[in-house]
Amino acid sequence: MLWLALHFPRLGLEERLDTLDGDATGAAVLVADNRVVQVNEQARQAEIVLGSTLATANSIRPELNHFNRDPAAERERLGRLAEMAYRYTPTVSPAPPDALLLEVRGSLRLFGGLKALAGELAGECRRLGHEQSLAVAITPLAALVLARAGMGDSPTWDGTSPFPVVRTALQGVPLACSDLPPRDLERLANMGITRIDELLKLPLRELGKRFGPALIDYLARLTGQKADPRAFIEPHERFQSSVHLLEPVRGKDALLFPMRKLAAELARWLARRQFGARLLTWTVKPLTGPAVVLTVEFAQPRRDDQSFLTLSRLKLDGADMPGEVMSISLRADFVAPFTTALADLWGMTEPSSATHAELVDLLAAKLGSAAVRDLSALDDHRPECAWRAEQAGARAAVRASGNGLAMGHSRPLWLLDPPKPVDAGFFELVSGPERIETGWWGRDRDAVGSVSGGLRDYYVAYSRHGAKCWLYREQNERWFLHGYFS
């Protein structure tokens, strides 16, 4: 097996900074128990050291940004990173609080080798706003300590030559990068042992007597002398993610930054699964009072974050938002397989209904889904009953251009309800008749007061004004205008 470890030394601080609008330009630190546990580059350049008190850090940089550590938020962020890594291998194991372990031997050919795979992983982590160190070894613990020590460098293994043995790879790695308890680290330091390779040279029997079996078990798993089974993640079947803000935000524009983050996260989740979203649900939770829920529907599956954000902003503009917002979450309630336009034999792209779907989505977001409807055909010979209005995008709609569907006859796009009595002398008949009978006897009289009977003779005609019309004549010789052709 070949294990790749990703260590995120500033995971907690990056997670906190990720909730702020815009890039952090000043020094920032993460604090736990009033002690600095993580610093960004600006704080490091200001010589704020790990372990110093918050008061000391503020005395060095008075305008310092500081955040309290949130272990739950860090676990959630590590879980999201694990799902991101699932794209590269199905064997991803979180190593809390700040690392991931991936077994990648089976993925090397797919991604073009270890160097290319590691480069893609590192690039994806940077796009998500996380600094990382990466290392590869034949045991998970060896990869992990090498990544923590920053001694992984850029993997250059070609997949054919023997991989370096663990003891060789661990030369010079500090014991502080291991998972040994602080008490054992202190005792070993008092003995003058500060590196893992120094510890591995000592006789195991004597080490076991002095430190107990836990240390011997750790060294055996580290060097591969004992199996080290790992639990692998199972990706969530549904997408749901939240951004918890550090302080209340006011105004709709302030919500766009966390919404943009969530939309981008959903787009990556959909792309990994070749899905598109049909229905999104935003939940905005205020400081006090009930949450506000916004739903965004799409006529066709979408998976680009810009589409999500554009329509969501239209919904946001028309909604009443609370005065102060503390968190916002996004859920994809309905996803479907995503397909793109295919090319024909001559390399020409097939016609797509994407433009129509985008227009439908924009209108529905602005006017409400009830204001936008598609027309679908029904299996009925009566013109009034051969169609129905449906929710936009529910099925392939009948977008008639005036050329008909039934029995090769023309059908108009616009039908009058009820048909209008007319004088046939004002029209020039150009085709017909087409006889349609049965189905009207359920009513004694139609909307204009004539006896409907069971027979109509339809004609295509032009009016004196040049409009192409659809007329019918009943058995009683009365004429009616039933529709217009587009």
N, C-alpha and C positions, 0 to 999 in steps of 0.2 A: 504494500500500500504506500501511497505517497500523500503526505499531509501538507496542506498549505494553511498557515496561520495568518490571520489579520488582527493586528492589535491596534486599538484606537486610544492613544494615550490621553486625548482631551475629549473623550466622548461626552462626559457630563457637561463640560463648559460649552462645547459646540451645540449640544441639545438646548441649553439655555439661550445661547445667542441666536439660535435658529428661530426663536419666537419673536425676535425684535425685527422691526421694519427697517430693512436696509442693512448694509454691512457695518460691523462694529469697527470703528476707527480708533478707539482708544484702548488703553490697557484694561484687561478684564481678568478676574480670577474666580475660581469656584471654591466655596468655603464649606467645610464640615467641622462641627464642634469648634467653631471660631478659629480654625486653622486653614491656611491656604493649601488646597490639595491639587489644583490644576491652574495653570497660567497660560495666557495666549502669548503670541510672539512679542507684542508691545510690552506686556508686563515682564516678560523674561529680559528684554533689553533694558528695562528699568531696574533690573537686578532684584526683583521680588522673587524670593526663593520659596520652594515648597516647604511647608511646615511652619512658616512664620505666622504670627497672629495677624488678624485682620487689622488691628490697630497699627502694627508695624508696617503693613503693606500700605495703609492709607497715609502714613507719615512719609513714605517714599514717594507715593503718587497720590496727591489729594483728590484728583478727579477720577480716581479708580472706580471702575464698574465691578461690583461684586454680586455673586449669586449664591444662594444656598443650594446645596446638593439635593437632588431629588432622585433617590434610588429607583423608585417606581417608573419615573419618566425615562431613566437610563435603560432599564430593562425593556421598556416598550420600544425605545429607539434601537436597541440591539436586536430585538425581534424583527423590526423592519429591515435592518441591514441583512439579517439572516435570510429573509425572503428575497431580498435583492440578489444575494449570492446563490440562491436556488436556481437561478438562470444558468449558472455555470456548472453545477453538479447537483445531483439529488441527495448527496450525503453532506449535509451542512449541520454542524453541531455548535450551538452557542457555548462559549466559555466565559460565563459572567465573572466580573462585571463589565469587561471592556474588550472582549476578543471573540473571534469566530474561528472554527476549525473546519476545513473543507478537505475531503478525500477526493483528489483530482486526477488520479492516474487514468481513469476511464474517460476523462474529458479532454485529454491532451490532443488527440488527433482532430477532434471536432473544432478546437480553437487554434490549431496550428502550432502546438507546442507549449511548453511550460512558460516560456518568456512572453509569448503573445497573450496567453490566458491571464498571467499575473498582471500584465500591462492593462488589459481591459478591466480587470477587477479594481486595480488602483485608480484608474481613470473614473470609473463609476463612483467610487467612494469620494473622490474629490468633487465630482459634480453634485453629490449629496451634501457637500460641506463638511467632510470629515477627513482629517489628517490620519494617516495610517502607516504602520510599518508592517512589512510582509516577510515571511520566511517559509522555507520548505524543508521537510525532513521526513524520514521514514517512520517516525512515531509521532503521535499528536503532541505529546508533552515536549519533545525536543523542538518541534516547530514552534510551539507556543513560547518557550523560554528564549529562543533565538529571535522571535519577533519582538518580544518585550525588551530584549537587549539591543534591538536595532541592528542586528548583525546578519540579517537575511540578504542584504544587498539586492541586486537584480538577478533573479534565477537564470542561469545559463545552461542548465542540464539539458542535453540533447535527446534524452530518452533511451539512448543505446549504451552509453558508458555506465560503469557501476556508480551507483549513487554513494556519496560519502557516508561512511559509517557514523553512528551517532557520537561516539567518543571523540572522533576527530572533529566533527562539526561543532562540538561544545567547548572546544579549547578557548579559554579566556572569558567564558560567559559568567557574569557575577551570580553568586548564589541568591542575591536579592531579587533576581528575575524568576526564581523558582516559586513553587507553591508551598514550600516548607513554612511551618509556623514561626512567628517572630522569636519565640523562645529558643527554638532550635538554631535559628540563624545567629542569635546572640551568643549561644554557647559555642558554635563553630567558629565565630569570629574571635572569641577569646582564645581558641586553639590555633589561631592564625590561618584558618581556612575560610577564604572569601570567594572562591571560584568553584564552579561545578566540577571541572576536570580535576581539581585538587581533591575534592570529596570522593570522586570515583576511584582514586588511587588507594584509598584506605581500605583495610580488610573489612569485609561485610560482617563477619561474626562479631568483631569487637564493636563496630558501629551499632549493631543490633542490640548488644548488651547495654550500651550507653544511652542510645536514643530511642530504643523500642522498635517494634516491627513496622510501624507506619513509615518511617524513613526508608527502611529496606524495600518496602513495597513500592514507594514512590520511585526510587532509583531503578528498580526492576522494570517498571512501566516506562520510565524515561528512556532507558537504553534498549527496550524491545525484548528483554528477557522474559517479560510477562505480558499477557494480553491486556489491552486497555480499551475495552468496549465503550462506545459512545452512543448517546441517544441523538437521533437525527430529527430535524423538524419535519412537520407535515404542514405545507402551506395552507392558509385559510382559503376556504372555498368562496367566501364573500369578502368584499372589500369594505372596511370601515376604519376610519382613522380620525384623530382629533388633534387640535392644537390648543393647548392650555396656555393662556397668555399670562405673562408675569405681572401685569397690572391692567386694570380695566381700560378699554379703548372706547372712544366716543366717535360717532359719525360713521357713515357707510364706507367712506373712502379708506378708513383705517382697517376695515375688514378685508380689503382686497389682498393685502400681503399674505395673511394666513390662508385665504382662499386659493391664492396662486400656488402656495406650497402644497396644499392638499390636492389640487387639480393635477399638478405635475406628478405627485405620488401615485394617484389613480391611473394616470396615463402609462406610467411604467408598469404598474400591476397588470393592466390590460394587455400591454404589448407582450409581456412574458407569456401570457396565456392565449394570445391570438383571439382576444375577445374585444367586443365593443359594448359600450354602455347605452341602454335605452332609457333609463330612469335614474336620476340622482336625487338624493335627499340631503339637504343642508340643515343642520340644527344649530341655532345660535342661542347660547345660554347666557343670560344676563347676570349681573351681580345679585339681583333680587328679582323675584317674579318668575312667571312661566317662560319656557323656551319658545323661540320662534322657529317654525319649520317651513322651509322653502323646497318645493319639488320642481325639478327641471326635466322635461321629457324631450325625447328626440324621435323624429320620424324614422330614422335609420340608425343602427348602432354607430356610435362615435368612440374614438379613443385618443383624440388629440386634446391636450390640455387647453389650447387656445379656444376651441369650440366650447369646452366646458365652462371656461371663465367668461366668455362673451355672453352666452345665454344666462348664466348664473347672475351676471351683473345686471342684465335687464330685469330679472326677477327681483333682485335686491333693490333696484331703483323704485319699483312699485310696491314694496313692502314697508310696513311700519316696524322699525327696529327699536329695541330698547335703548335707553340712554347710555348705559355702560355694559359692555360685553366682556365676559371673562373667558369664554372658550367657544370654539366653533368646530363642528365635526362634519364629515362627509361620508355618506354611505351610497354604494351602488346597489340599488334594489333589483335591477333586472339587467343582466348581461346576456349577450348572444354572440355566436361566432362572427368574427369580423372578416369580411372578404373585400378585396380591392378589385378594381376593374381589370379584366384580362385582355390580353392582346390577341388579335385574330391571326390567321395564317400569314398575312402580309405585314404583320407588325403594327397594325393599326389598333388603337385602343377602342374597345367597344363603348357605345354610348352609355353614359352613367346618369343616374337620377340624383347624383349628389347635390347638384345645384337646386333642384326642386326640393330636396329634403332640407337643405340649409334655409331656404326661404320659408318653408313650413315651420321649422324650428324657431326662426326669428319672429314670425307672426304669432305663434303660440306663446312664446315667452313674453311678448309685448301685450297681446290682447287677451291671453288666456286660452287654454286648450279647448274650451267649449266654443270658441269663436272660429276655429279652423277645422274643417271637415274634408275628408276624401269621399269620392263617390265610388261605389263598388257595384258590379253587375249582379243581378239575381236571375234565377232561372224562371222567368215568367214572361209570357208573350204579351201581356198588357203593358203599354208604354209607361203608364203611371206607376206600375208595380215592378218594373224591370231594373230598378236601382234603389239604393238606399245610401244615406249619409252615415259615415263611420268616423271614428277617431282618426285623425291624420296619422298615416303610417301604419295603421293596424293591418292592412293587407295591400296588395298591389291594386291601386285605384284605377278606375276607368277614366282616363284623361282624353275624352273624345275630341276629335277635331271636326266632327260633322259627318265623317264616314262611318256608317253604322255597323252594328254587330249582329243583328238578327236576320238570318236567312238571306244575307247579302243585300238587304234593303238599307237605305239611308235612315238615320235617326238623328233628330236635332238635339243639340246640347241643352237648349232652353225650352222647357215645357211650361205651358200656362196652367195654373191651377186656380179656378176651373177653366176649361176651354171657353173661348169667347165666340159668341154667335156673330157671323159675318155674312156679307153679301158676296156670293161667288163671282159676281160680275166685276168686282174690283181686283180680281186675281187672274193671272195667266197660268193655267195648268201645264206643267212640263213633263210629268211622269205620273204613272199610276193607272188604275187604282191598285192598292194593296189592301186586300180584305182581311180584317181582324174581327173575329166574332167570338162569342161566349165570354162569360166572366163578368158582365155588367148587370146581369139580371138580379143580383142580390139587392139592388136599390131600385125602388119604384121610379124615382125621378133623380136626375143628376142635379148638380149645383145650379144649373141655369133654368131648371124647371121643365125640361123636355123629357119625354119618355125615352129611357136609354135603349131599351130593347137589347138585342144580342148581336148586332152587326154594325160595323163601320167600314166605309171605304175611304182609305187614306190616299192623298195626292201630294206631290211636291209641286209647289207653285211659287210664282214671283208676284209680289204686290206692285201697285203702281209706283211705289217709292223705291223699288229695286230690292226689297228685302226677300230673302229666300225663306219660304214659309212651309209649314206642314198643316194641311187642311184635311178634315174628314167630313163625309156626308153620311147622315143616318138614313134609315129606311123611310123616314117621313120627309126626306129631301131637304132637311135643314142642314146648313153648313156651319162648321165650327173651325176656328183657328186654334190649333193645339200646341204649336211651338214654332221657334225660329231656329234656323241653322246658323252656325257661327261663320 
